[in-house]
Amino acid sequence: MFEKILIANRGEIALRILRACREMGIQTVAVHSTADANAMHVKLADESVCIGPPRAKDSYLNIPALISAATITGADAIHPGIGFLSENAHFAEVVIDHGLAFIGPKPEHINLMGNKITAKDAVIKLGIPTVPGSSGSVEHEEDALKIAESIGYPLLIKAAGGGGGKGMQVARSPESLKECLYLARNEAEANFGNSEVYIEKYLDHPRHIEVQIIADSYGNVVHLGERDCSLQRRHQKVIEEAPSPALNDEERAQIGKLTAKAVAKLGYLGVGTVEYLYQDGQFYFIEMNTRLQVEHTITEMITGIDLVHEQIRVAAGAHLAFKQSDIKFRGHAIECRVNAEHPRTFMPSPGTINDYHAPGGLGVRVDSALYSGYKMPSYYDSLASKLVVHHPQSRNECIMRLRGALDEYVIGGIETTLPLHKKITKAQSFLNGEYDVHWLERFIGLDQ
């Protein structure tokens, strides 16, 4: 087992990893920018190293600084966390080349799944269903028009090298296709340095379903059920729940087994999430995230498995501590992503926390790095907290528990999306579990 892990991240996920290390008797090294000198993960780690000024490219994305921090502190492994360099194959290679363990998948799998075109080609060979679309990247309008003739409108034009809704355009007619192709390519280049785009059939009422898997280096792969991430605003997840209210037990078992089998053929290592669109009883592959997910918490709540703990174990060469038959799903869990944003305009709201009270009680979990007096910087992601609620029996009772926790949660000094979460959890469509990936934008008026 590792003796010391450098956590190459910040915020709540750095704390989450730190806690797992502490429980495993592993020492921790926190890295931080000058803007994060007073961050909670820095205060609680065994050691800390400043790796640069506030901007992420000069600190959390600075590979030489991270390797130097690991070297001078004597760390034997690096955990990349979520975001930043967590899906950067080059970083994983550099870590390994310097004699350190990378707590994540093999670089070749990060690279394979990092480009949506190569990922789609790979999963087709593995037997995973995909959305009808182009067989590769599309450069010219003439090629796009031919694809449109074969699969029909509307079409979704997507960046090959990115995510988060960037580089995506919906073309609903031949007349709009040229402009959408131009806009998608420009946005992809601006955001990812790669103008490559591809085309898929646009599904008008899908759910966003993702399957959590974990694999060791001995060919053992287990799926830990699915999560429903359909409540999104501009392709950014707002609320997730597990299990999905849209699936029955047969569908759940089918997609879990199919995913685990495909990932085993790939020879994958570590945690990963295979994401699908689900519509009219059919699953369609979107992408594979080769890292820990923000919403891993709800999977932990319904399975009782510490995903970070297992992620570290398999990276250290251990066998999985369980078989598929050991996995039992218990009750229902929901996560609210509480962002430091205005609840209606969604403008970022950094600032000093002058009042803080986290909710508590049975089945309530808060993953956050906030504390009273903490100054939330403006340089990074606006995620302030993850409120996670679990009930061992029913979704309805889980929702009631969530409502109580939301009412109890106090974050003063900044604007947050807590009012939006309260509003969503009282909406009849949410209560009925009847929503798709477009519902939330209609609900808050973003489609108008």
Beta strands, then each sheet from edge to edge (+ up, - down):
strand 1: 4-7
strand 2: 27-33
strand 3: 47-52
strand 4: 77-79
strand 5: 101-102
strand 6: 155-159
strand 7: 168-171
strand 8: 197-201
strand 9: 207-215
strand 10: 221-233
strand 11: 236-242
strand 12: 270-279
strand 13: 282-289
strand 14: 332-339
strand 15: 351-352
strand 16: 355-357
strand 17: 364-368
strand 18: 375-376
strand 19: 383-391
strand 20: 410-412
sheet 1: 3+ 2+ 1+ 4+ 5+
sheet 2: 7+ 6- 8+
sheet 3: 13+ 12- 9+ 10- 11+ 14- 19+ 17-
sheet 4: 15+ 18-
sheet 5: 16+ 20-
end
